[in-house]
Amino acid sequence: MDVSPDVSTATVGATGSAASGTPMLELRGVNAGYGPFRAIFDVSLTVPKGSVLAVLGPNGAGKTTIARVATGLVAPTDGSVLIDGKDVTNRPTYEYARMGVAHAPEGRSVFATLTVAENLELPLRRTRSRAETETEMQRAFDMFPRLGERRKQLAGTLSGGEQRMLSLARAIVEDAQLVVADELSLGLAPIIVDEVYGMLGRIRDQGATLLIIEQHVGHALAIADSVIILDRGAIGFVGSPEGARGELGLATS
Ligand code: ATP
């Protein structure tokens, strides 16, 4: 894919009714990497509140690095990160969390030796009363009955898909405003991917903004309002899911 200079700094357009007001997430001219290695180049994007941005691209394109920048795990070497209009560039990760940013990282990210219920209680303990904690957990179990049935099971014994669901449920109990979901479908059977994406849809319906990082594009395109496709660390395409289908040579619906 050619990366023309005019799109490498493009901003993802606001879409629909979610377009007004302060964006939930903005990256402005971000370069970032690991030591001397630069993984992303001059990335600018805007994610309006309540919308879903899918970041697509092949292995090593820099998708996870964007997720890490958006959650404060990797600091940009240039450019800035704004959460809900506040410049949080170079701020510690806990400040991102305090601003309502939740990260469902690639792979297994739950506390394996704690139960499902304990995994959900943990982030609530310091800030919520026992009654509030119970209410929040019940809300998560109502949304994700499969987890409710397994509330006493050790998280390490859950299937890969159930572990992804648990990390999303954690975002729900934390009342996340921005959920950054990295490669949720990786290694999962298609039917489980459907279920995990169903959860993401419900999280979006509760008003959260989603940044979805995916290598497998079908589900991501189905839920996204806007799409960027990364090519070797730079934005190679920005636009609608339909436009992305054309760019990727997929049948358009
Ligand atoms: P994948 O789909 O394979 O996960 P990706 O698009 O998410 O790829 P990144 O994980 O962002 O890509 O990686 C972008 C580049 O940065 C790659 O060349 C990768 O090798 C490099 N990279 C990622 N993490 C590190 C790290 N911790 N240390 C050094 N280099 C890294």
Residues whose N, C-alpha, C, O or C-beta is under 5 A from the ligand:
A	BS01	ATP	Y34 A39 P58 N59 G60 A61 G62 K63 T64 T65 Q215
